[in-house]
Amino acid sequence: MNQNLQALIFDVDGTLADTERQGHRVAFNQAFAANHLDWHWSEDLYGDLLQVAGGKERIRYYLREFQGPLQTELQNSQRLDSFVAQLHQAKTAKYQQLLAEGSIPLRPGVQRLIQSARSQGIKLAIATTSAVPNVMALLEQSLDPGWFAAIAAGDVVAQKKPAPDIYHYVLDQLNLLPQNCLVIEDSQQGLQAATQAGLTTIITVNRYTQNQDFTSAALVLNHLGEPDQPCSVLSGKSQKINYLTVEDLAKLL
């Protein structure tokens, strides 16, 4: 193996699991209903809302763009921050319940690649805008938080993706240079954040991101692949990958 590869840094939502469509969107709608709000985020609307990074930020955007009178009322009564925080907290509880029920499986190849990297002494890290409780719930349900040398999530940095702050933070935590790390992301925002931090990035697309611009990615796949579930290379340096391995990753540096 190429010893230049010293760490893999993973995004979470849409990368480790299809959490956006099957998890966060469903949990938001459940939280809305529990709080007697007649809101419903369809799959298409949620795809548009994903252009806004962060769950609390998404609620604020939706209020401003679709629920103007309520937003004004909350702002005038100085209850806006509290409303957003409480609604997001309710959504987080619903999301964790979905995870506990096993409703959000890992995407193909994720567990295999992570275990292979660990066995070869490669460090693992998380870089996501998702809230810390949501990240920990997924890792505890499907992987093991102890496997990750750095877990950067939520509001740990001031500027969320597509700003590179979260990746600079992770690199500092790992004490590694960008050229010794690879990122696995699923979105254009994530790709912009990683590449601005000087990191080589692999993209695994999903329903919400498949039509985004990934020109600067080293490799674009439909998923990471399994021996019995081959992946498709959508663009990049290699066209002969059936399932992504650590050796394949090392060649991309």
Buried (B, 14 or more C-beta within 10 A) or exposed (E): EEEEBBBBBBBBBBBBBBBBBBBBBBBBBBBBEEEEEEBEBEEEBBBBBBEBBBBBBBBBBBBEEEBEEBBEEBBEEEEBEEBBEEBBEBBBEBBBEBBEEEEBEBBBBBBBBBEBBBEEEBBBBBBBBBBBBBBBBBBBBBBEEEEBBBBBBBEBBEEBBBBBBBBBBBBEBBEBEBEBBBBBBBBBBBBBBBBBBBBBBBBBBBEBBEEBEBEBBBBBBBBBBBEEEBBEBBEBEEEEBBBBBBEBBBBBB
